[in-house]
């Protein structure tokens, strides 16, 4: 509970229009996509860096926890105020500017991902990272989680486009890491350390982003398979052929069926897996790679394929993929959503392992994701009131994480650790490695005030 004197000080220095303690407002910012909720003591919605500096100094002086928050659409509980205190909401900090000559953008953390992408297009430029939540997620949230998306196979994740960060340490002092240049090896690479730090080390107020030229041409196609295994094997065939698609998205039968029912469209009974493949680049290069794909499509395991001939068909293909997450939420009351990653060549074996595990434990496990970079969204669908089913789900989680780490993979590819996965960190890190991470946290935040209760 925050002392009334402190609350009055915050109100006096920031103004009533930026500070909220009404129960409805507190509840609005108490939850995220995990469906867990923790009530904060105060919600603050700043409009500029001065507001943030004032707030941080007050919080630091009075040892009040601060939880930074973007759109609150994360799956790991990263924006949940587990220790109460202040939720710092960045949705009003949405300024951005494009420097087309330098191929860079400067943005505030509240900028919505798709808004940045659309602004870049006006200058013939391209910001590739595209998480499924791109219409709602913020750039600040993407930086905090080092978010990915379908284009990661060719273009990489958020961190590959971050040149610099500015903001505040927990004591209210300003910091800068990186700048508007690509080559910069002076001192430690603090900027890369902060990307993916989940709001536990600093408060970020400005992000400098690297942009690239907008691709001249795109081709999008969907390929349907008669089995999950052959679909997974086809991914390796695509990669080994040197085609280099920008997108390689995979959907199993359960995910497609749920999305089709959700969208009220039909699905062929023979289809058990589907790939979404996108090619982009200059006109001649895309034509050449399209021919190579057409040669690979002469395969008995392929039931159907379709190239999108217009924007409407493109939208229909993507609509299916982007509606999987809300669609499968209707299959069972609770979705245990994991974003495991394995080396690409291990995808077929991993898919087989998870499907066998689902049969062994009598669980519904839905698979989809960015298979081009080995990121498999593994969704265990359960009824939280069924103790037996929840027990089997927990057994499955442990076995999946053990298998993934043995494969040389990771327990999280883009959602982050946050609250949901912190109990599983020991699967991937030994005590020495965990202590290194904890010491980094202490160096930045010795009082454990920034987003406490996350990662460890």
C-alpha positions, -999 to 999 in steps of 0.1 A, spaced: 0 0 0 14 34 -10 14 61 17 -12 89 11 15 115 13 34 98 -15 3 96 -36 -4 133 -31 31 141 -41 27 122 -73 -6 139 -80 9 173 -73 39 169 -96 22 150 -124 -14 162 -123 -47 143 -117 -51 135 -154 -21 112 -154 -25 94 -120 -53 69 -112 -65 50 -82 -101 42 -92 -108 5 -88 -120 1 -124 -88 16 -137 -66 -4 -114 -84 -36 -125 -80 -26 -162 -42 -27 -158 -40 -57 -135 -40 -84 -161 -26 -95 -195 -31 -124 -219 -22 -149 -192 -56 -141 -176 -38 -138 -142 -43 -105 -124 -25 -85 -97 -40 -52 -86 -16 -22 -86 -18 6 -60 -15 33 -86 -17 36 -124 4 63 -140 0 72 -177 29 97 -185 29 119 -216 67 127 -217 101 119 -203 98 146 -176 68 128 -162 87 96 -160 118 111 -144 97 127 -117 78 95 -110 109 73 -109 126 95 -84 96 95 -61 93 57 -64 130 52 -58 130 74 -27 100 56 -12 110 21 -24 78 16 -45 79 -11 -72 73 0 -108 59 -23 -135 63 -9 -171 34 -17 -194 27 -14 -231 -5 -28 -245 -7 -57 -220 -10 -84 -247 19 -106 -235 17 -143 -227 43 -145 -200 29 -122 -173 56 -96 -179 33 -66 -174 16 -79 -142 23 -59 -110 29 -89 -88 42 -67 -59 16 -40 -63 30 -5 -65 29 16 -97 20 4 -132 36 27 -157 16 27 -189 32 40 -221 2 42 -244 3 80 -246 39 81 -256 35 75 -294 58 100 -311 79 87 -340 101 103 -366 117 87 -397 151 96 -411 149 82 -446 185 93 -454 199 74 -425 174 45 -427 165 50 -390 134 58 -369 132 73 -335 101 61 -316 86 63 -281 77 30 -264 39 34 -269 40 34 -307 19 5 -321 40 -19 -342 17 -17 -373 17 21 -371 55 22 -374 54 -2 -403 28 19 -422 47 51 -415 79 35 -429 61 25 -461 55 62 -469 93 65 -472 98 33 -491 112 17 -460 105 -15 -441 105 -25 -404 103 -63 -406 95 -76 -371 58 -85 -371 45 -103 -340 10 -117 -343 -2 -89 -321 12 -62 -344 -21 -43 -345 -21 -39 -307 14 -45 -294 38 -16 -288 74 -12 -298 84 -8 -262 68 -41 -254 84 -57 -284 118 -45 -272 112 -57 -236 105 -92 -249 127 -91 -280 96 -101 -299 97 -121 -331 70 -130 -356 65 -148 -389 94 -130 -408 121 -140 -383 134 -167 -405 148 -142 -431 149 -109 -412 155 -118 -375 138 -105 -343 133 -71 -328 168 -69 -314 183 -71 -349 168 -37 -356 175 -18 -324 204 6 -328 200 25 -296 180 29 -264 175 59 -241 157 61 -207 162 61 -170 179 39 -144 158 32 -113 175 60 -94 162 85 -119 195 91 -138 193 93 -176 211 66 -197 219 61 -233 230 28 -250 238 28 -287 231 55 -312 221 61 -348 250 41 -363 253 4 -372 289 -1 -362 296 8 -326 319 -14 -304 329 12 -278 324 -3 -244 301 -32 -234 271 -39 -256 246 -27 -230 219 -20 -257 217 -57 -266 216 -66 -229 186 -44 -224 167 -58 -254 147 -87 -240 153 -77 -203 115 -76 -198 114 -42 -180 135 -55 -151 166 -34 -156 157 1 -169 128 23 -180 131 28 -218 117 61 -232 132 63 -267 141 36 -292 163 41 -323 154 16 -350 173 4 -381 151 3 -412 157 -14 -446 144 -7 -481 108 -20 -487 109 -52 -508 98 -46 -544 78 -78 -548 60 -104 -526 45 -138 -533 24 -156 -507 12 -192 -509 -5 -218 -487 4 -255 -490 -18 -282 -474 -4 -316 -464 -19 -350 -457 2 -354 -425 18 -333 -398 51 -351 -402 54 -346 -440 46 -309 -435 74 -306 -410 98 -324 -433 88 -301 -462 101 -272 -442 136 -287 -442 133 -293 -479 125 -256 -485 154 -245 -463 179 -269 -479 169 -258 -514 182 -223 -508 149 -206 -515 151 -183 -484 115 -174 -478 107 -145 -456 79 -165 -439 76 -202 -431 45 -206 -409 32 -240 -398 -3 -250 -386 -15 -285 -375 -50 -299 -380 -63 -289 -346 -52 -252 -350 -66 -250 -386 -98 -266 -376 -103 -242 -347 -95 -212 -368 -118 -223 -396 -147 -229 -372 -139 -195 -356 -141 -178 -390 -170 -200 -402 -151 -214 -432 -147 -250 -444 -116 -272 -441 -109 -304 -462 -111 -335 -440 -78 -348 -456 -58 -318 -445 -36 -324 -414 -11 -296 -417 -5 -264 -436 23 -241 -445 22 -204 -452 52 -194 -473 61 -158 -483 88 -148 -508 100 -112 -510 127 -92 -527 133 -77 -562 111 -89 -590 134 -112 -608 147 -128 -577 112 -136 -564 102 -151 -598 133 -173 -597 125 -186 -562 89 -191 -571 99 -215 -599 121 -234 -574 91 -238 -551 69 -249 -579 93 -277 -586 92 -288 -549 54 -289 -550 53 -320 -572 50 -341 -540 25 -368 -532 21 -356 -496 8 -322 -509 -30 -321 -512 -34 -285 -524 -15 -253 -529 -25 -218 -537 -6 -186 -546 -24 -154 -536 -33 -135 -567 -45 -103 -550 -46 -85 -517 -79 -101 -508 -65 -136 -511 -34 -126 -491 -57 -113 -463 -76 -146 -463 -44 -167 -459 -31 -145 -431 -66 -143 -414 -65 -180 -408 -31 -179 -392 -36 -148 -371 -69 -161 -357 -55 -194 -344 -48 -180 -309 -83 -167 -302 -98 -196 -319 -81 -224 -299 -90 -206 -267 -125 -219 -273 -114 -255 -274 -109 -257 -236 -113 -232 -207 -75 -228 -203 -46 -226 -228 -11 -233 -216 8 -214 -243 45 -222 -247 68 -208 -274 96 -233 -274 124 -232 -299 146 -260 -314 172 -261 -341 154 -262 -375 166 -297 -384 151 -310 -352 115 -298 -360 102 -331 -375 115 -351 -345 101 -325 -320 67 -325 -337 67 -363 -335 77 -363 -298 50 -338 -288 23 -357 -307 33 -390 -291 34 -373 -257 -1 -359 -263 -14 -394 -270 5 -409 -241 -10 -384 -216 -44 -381 -233 -40 -344 -239 -51 -320 -266 -19 -302 -277 -22 -278 -306 9 -269 -326 16 -239 -349 42 -213 -353 73 -199 -370 88 -232 -381 113 -215 -404 133 -205 -373 123 -235 -351 98 -216 -330 70 -240 -322 39 -225 -304 29 -255 -282 -6 -250 -267 -18 -275 -241 -55 -272 -239 -69 -280 -204 -98 -275 -180 -82 -259 -148 -110 -275 -127 -99 -310 -138 -71 -318 -113 -62 -350 -132 -59 -332 -165 -39 -304 -150 -15 -329 -135 -10 -346 -168 -4 -311 -184 23 -303 -159 40 -337 -166 39 -329 -203 54 -294 -198 83 -309 -178 90 -335 -205 87 -310 -233 111 -286 -217 136 -314 -209 134 -326 -245 138 -290 -259 169 -282 -239 185 -316 -248 180 -306 -284 199 -274 -279 168 -253 -279 152 -228 -256 121 -227 -233 111 -193 -248 116 -179 -283 97 -146 -281 71 -144 -253 97 -140 -226 100 -156 -192 81 -131 -170 60 -148 -144 47 -178 -163 81 -195 -171 103 -185 -142 99 -218 -125 114 -235 -156 146 -214 -159 166 -242 -142 158 -265 -171 179 -242 -194 204 -226 -169 226 -241 -142 231 -223 -109 263 -205 -121 245 -191 -151 214 -181 -131 236 -163 -106 252 -143 -134 217 -132 -145 207 -123 -110 239 -103 -105 232 -83 -136 197 -75 -122 213 -64 -89 238 -41 -107 210 -22 -124 183 -25 -97 198 -33 -63 165 -26 -45 145 -49 -68 120 -22 -77 118 -26 -114 92 -52 -125 99 -74 -94 89 -111 -93 98 -117 -130 124 -141 -146 138 -155 -113 
